[in-house]
Amino acid sequence: MIVRRDGSVRFVQGLLLCLLLAMSGCWLLFEDWGGNVSYEVVEEKVHTQILLDKFAIDTAVRELSSRGIQVRMRFDFTEEFTVTDSLEDYEVAVSFLQGGQVIKRDTFGEGELEKGLVQVKENRTIGIDRRFSFFFPEHSFHALKQGVQDLELLVEGYAIYLKPIYRNVELEDTIIQEIERVDRIRVGGYDVKKHVKFAYTIPPIYEGQLMLTSFALDENSMNPSDMDVRLFGSGYPDVFWSLRCGEMTYFASEVNRNSLQYSGDDTTSAFYFAPTDSISIVVWDWDNVGRHDLITGWWGKPDLLVEKDGEMKNLRFKKMKNMEIRAVLGSKAVN
């Protein structure tokens, strides 16, 4: 028997084929997860209950004015994953290597992750799907030579268990035990491991320092008495300042109590920056309870703080009447 196929049937078949191809393309794109860096897998360990099922590396990502490398990943805990009441957290170690040597390593956990991977459920089976994003600014790679470098990235995930450490305390002729500290213990090997290699262009990295002698807040643009509450005195803020480049805080000054002015002879520790980086100078009101209150801040390229003949720069910005500051920047890249 011969079955005749007319044009409409062929059209439908072609449409279905296009849809299948489009779906496969979308699946491949989803598997790549949008990363703009191609990499080669060196080693990968798959756990039957903990899966690192999404992974991507991006460049040219800016976080607080810094360029760098962003590593994105997603862990999937299967429905068979069972935890006990002793399991407290899940940590992820991210290491950069060159020639087999670790050049940078950060461990994320104990509240540092964007979302906790494991929520303790006593003797229960849980299934958790979590996404994480880690950012490494270019200036943190100041030990690497500038130019195209072959790098390796090693991601290792492992469970953390709590181990209380006790000490003996004498109380009214009785020896009791109290918890001195709680150690975070990794039991066994890594549950998840992914080792990849890729190429990245390291820019020139420079070193700098800031010197600050004084600043005065503008009381006409703010109500100082609102910054603090005191039974006696003005209730003015307890001011101090800090230097940040990206997520890194390089310096925090002493606190000048109950005043709109600050005076000192501060020299920050050396900080590293790439040509695209900006720094931030932030003035705070110190609080004994809770977070410090942000009063004002300046944000810009470090070379904007350089004056001729090494003179101090009189900086003015919102709520700041004047700030005597200068930058000393290296003329040659450290790498």
TAURCOR-V883503 format. One record per pair of residues at least 12 apart in sequence whose C-alpha atoms are under 7 Angstrom apart, sorted by the first residue. I is the first residue (numbers start at 0). J is the second residue. If there is no record, write none. Layout:
i: <I	I>
j: <J	J>
//
This chain:
i: <30	31	32	32	32	33	34	34	34	35	35	35	36	36	36	37	38	38	38	39	39	39	40	40	40	41	41	41	42	42	42	43	43	43	44	44	44	45	46	46	48	48	48	48	49	49	49	49	50	50	50	51	51	51	51	52	52	52	53	53	54	54	54	55	55	55	56	56	56	57	57	62	63	63	64	64	64	65	65	65	65	66	66	66	67	67	67	67	68	68	68	69	69	69	69	70	70	70	71	71	71	72	72	72	73	73	73	74	74	74	75	75	75	76	76	76	77	78	78	78	79	80	80	80	81	81	81	81	82	82	82	82	82	83	83	83	84	84	84	84	85	85	86	86	86	86	87	87	87	87	88	88	88	88	88	89	89	89	89	89	89	90	90	90	90	90	90	90	91	91	91	91	91	91	91	92	92	92	92	92	92	93	93	93	93	93	94	94	94	95	95	95	95	96	96	96	97	97	97	113	116	137	138	138	138	138	141	141	141	142	143	144	144	145	145	145	145	146	146	146	147	147	147	147	148	148	148	148	149	149	149	150	150	150	151	151	151	152	152	152	153	153	153	154	154	154	155	155	155	155	156	156	156	156	157	157	157	157	158	159	159	159	160	160	160	161	161	161	161	162	162	162	162	163	163	163	163	164	164	164	164	165	165	165	166	166	202	203	203	203	204	204	204	204	204	204	205	205	205	205	205	205	205	206	206	206	206	206	206	206	207	207	207	207	207	207	208	208	208	208	208	208	208	209	209	209	209	209	210	210	210	210	210	210	211	211	211	211	211	211	212	212	212	212	212	212	213	213	213	213	213	214	214	214	214	214	214	215	215	215	215	215	215	215	216	216	216	216	216	217	217	217	220	221	223	223	234	235	235	235	236	236	236	236	236	237	237	237	237	237	237	237	238	238	238	238	238	238	238	238	239	239	239	239	239	239	239	240	240	240	240	240	241	241	241	242	242	242	243	243	243	244	244	244	249	249	250	250	276	277	277	277	277	278	278	278	278	279	279	279	279	280	280	280	281	281	281	282	282	282	295	295	297	301	304	304	305	305	305	306	311	311	311	312	312>
j: <53	55	53	54	55	55	55	56	57	56	57	58	56	57	58	197	195	196	197	195	196	197	194	195	196	194	195	196	193	194	195	192	193	194	191	192	193	191	190	191	76	77	79	80	74	75	76	77	74	75	76	73	74	75	191	73	74	75	72	73	71	72	73	70	71	72	69	70	71	69	70	245	245	246	245	276	277	136	245	275	276	136	137	275	134	135	136	137	134	135	136	132	133	134	135	132	133	134	131	132	133	130	131	132	129	130	131	128	129	130	127	128	129	126	127	128	126	124	125	126	124	124	125	126	122	123	124	125	120	121	122	123	124	120	121	122	119	120	121	122	160	161	119	159	160	161	119	159	160	161	109	116	117	158	159	108	116	117	157	158	159	106	107	108	156	157	158	159	106	107	108	154	155	156	157	105	106	107	154	155	156	105	106	153	154	155	152	153	154	150	151	152	153	150	151	152	149	150	151	131	129	273	204	271	272	273	204	333	334	334	334	201	334	201	202	203	334	200	201	202	198	199	200	201	198	199	200	201	197	198	199	196	197	198	195	196	197	194	195	196	193	194	195	192	193	194	189	191	192	193	189	190	191	192	185	189	190	191	185	183	184	185	183	184	185	181	182	183	184	181	182	183	184	178	180	181	182	178	179	180	181	177	178	179	178	179	273	273	332	334	271	272	273	332	333	334	271	272	273	329	331	332	333	269	270	271	272	328	329	333	269	270	271	327	328	329	267	268	269	270	326	327	328	266	267	325	326	327	265	266	267	324	325	326	264	265	266	323	324	325	262	263	264	265	323	324	261	262	263	322	323	260	261	262	321	322	323	259	260	261	319	320	321	322	259	260	318	319	320	318	319	320	318	318	235	236	257	257	258	259	256	257	258	259	284	254	255	256	257	258	284	285	254	255	256	258	282	283	284	285	252	253	254	255	282	283	284	252	280	281	282	283	280	281	282	279	280	281	278	279	280	277	278	279	268	270	267	268	300	298	299	300	301	298	299	300	301	296	297	298	299	296	297	298	295	296	297	294	295	296	317	318	316	326	325	326	325	326	327	325	323	324	325	324	325>
//
